Amino acid sequence: MIFVGTCHGETTENILQLMMERDPADLVKTSARYLALALALLYLGKQEAADTTVEALKVVPEPFRTFASTLLEICAYAGEGLDSRDGMNPCVPLKIRQLCQV
């Protein structure tokens, strides 16, 4: 919890490395979601600072890649106050529910 919202580079690298080294079958386990959550919390409220990490997630296998990158973007833009009138996709809550059932 010390690194929440810090974009700490070494911690980011370690989590990404764990994701890349894991067998794709291991990434569908519920416990693997904690890796995505830990990564996302590093960028809590940091907006564009998360863009390079979202790009780095492209080497992680699906469906975990989509879950991790969506969670990362949600945390990065948390507290922005966007709603459907401001351009936020109104289907995002539905997408979040679908991703949690991966």
C-alpha positions as CSV (number, residue, x, y, z in Angstrom):
1,M,0.0,0.0,0.0
2,I,3.0,2.3,0.3
3,F,3.3,2.7,-3.5
4,V,-0.4,3.4,-4.3
5,G,-0.5,6.3,-6.8
6,T,3.3,6.6,-7.1
7,C,3.9,5.0,-10.5
8,H,6.9,3.3,-8.9
9,G,9.0,2.0,-11.8
10,E,10.7,-1.0,-10.1
11,T,7.4,-2.3,-8.7
12,T,5.7,-1.9,-12.1
13,E,8.5,-3.8,-13.8
14,N,8.3,-6.6,-11.2
15,I,4.6,-7.0,-11.6
16,L,4.8,-6.9,-15.4
17,Q,7.5,-9.5,-15.4
18,L,5.4,-11.8,-13.2
19,M,2.5,-11.4,-15.6
20,M,4.7,-12.2,-18.6
21,E,6.4,-15.2,-17.0
22,R,3.2,-16.8,-15.8
23,D,1.6,-19.6,-17.8
24,P,-1.6,-18.4,-19.5
25,A,-3.5,-21.1,-17.6
26,D,-2.3,-19.5,-14.3
27,L,-3.6,-16.1,-15.4
28,V,-7.2,-17.2,-15.5
29,K,-7.1,-18.1,-11.8
30,T,-8.8,-15.7,-9.4
31,S,-5.5,-15.1,-7.5
32,A,-3.9,-13.7,-10.7
33,R,-6.4,-10.8,-10.6
34,Y,-4.5,-9.4,-7.6
35,L,-1.5,-8.8,-9.9
36,A,-3.7,-6.6,-12.1
37,L,-5.1,-4.8,-9.1
38,A,-1.6,-4.2,-7.6
39,L,-0.5,-2.8,-10.9
40,A,-3.6,-0.6,-11.3
41,L,-3.3,0.8,-7.8
42,L,0.3,2.0,-8.6
43,Y,-1.3,4.4,-11.1
44,L,-4.3,5.5,-9.1
45,G,-5.2,9.0,-10.3
46,K,-2.1,9.4,-12.5
47,Q,-4.0,9.5,-15.8
48,E,-1.6,9.7,-18.8
49,A,1.3,8.3,-16.7
50,A,-0.3,4.8,-17.2
51,D,-0.2,4.9,-21.0
52,T,3.2,3.3,-21.3
53,T,2.2,0.5,-18.9
54,V,-1.0,-0.1,-20.8
55,E,1.2,-0.5,-23.9
56,A,3.5,-2.9,-22.0
57,L,0.5,-5.1,-21.1
58,K,0.1,-5.9,-24.8
59,V,2.5,-8.8,-24.5
60,V,0.3,-10.4,-21.7
61,P,-2.0,-13.1,-23.1
62,E,-5.8,-12.6,-23.4
63,P,-8.2,-12.5,-21.7
64,F,-6.0,-11.3,-18.8
65,R,-4.6,-8.5,-20.9
66,T,-8.0,-6.9,-21.4
67,F,-8.8,-7.2,-17.7
68,A,-5.5,-5.8,-16.5
69,S,-5.4,-2.9,-19.0
70,T,-9.0,-1.9,-18.3
71,L,-8.5,-2.0,-14.6
72,L,-5.3,0.0,-15.0
73,E,-7.1,2.7,-17.0
74,I,-10.0,2.8,-14.5
75,C,-7.7,3.4,-11.6
76,A,-5.6,5.9,-13.5
77,Y,-8.6,8.1,-14.3
78,A,-10.4,7.5,-11.0
79,G,-11.8,10.7,-9.6
80,E,-12.0,12.5,-12.9
81,G,-15.7,13.0,-12.7
82,L,-16.4,11.9,-16.2
83,D,-19.9,10.8,-17.1
84,S,-21.6,9.9,-20.3
85,R,-22.1,13.6,-21.3
86,D,-18.3,14.1,-21.1
87,G,-17.5,11.3,-23.5
88,M,-17.1,8.3,-21.1
89,N,-18.6,5.2,-22.7
90,P,-21.9,4.5,-20.9
91,C,-21.1,0.7,-21.4
92,V,-18.0,0.8,-19.1
93,P,-19.9,-0.5,-16.0
94,L,-21.2,-3.4,-18.1
95,K,-17.7,-4.0,-19.4
96,I,-16.3,-4.1,-15.9
97,R,-18.9,-6.7,-14.8
98,Q,-18.0,-8.8,-17.8
99,L,-14.3,-8.6,-17.2
100,C,-14.7,-9.7,-13.6
101,Q,-16.3,-12.9,-14.8
102,V,-13.2,-13.8,-16.9
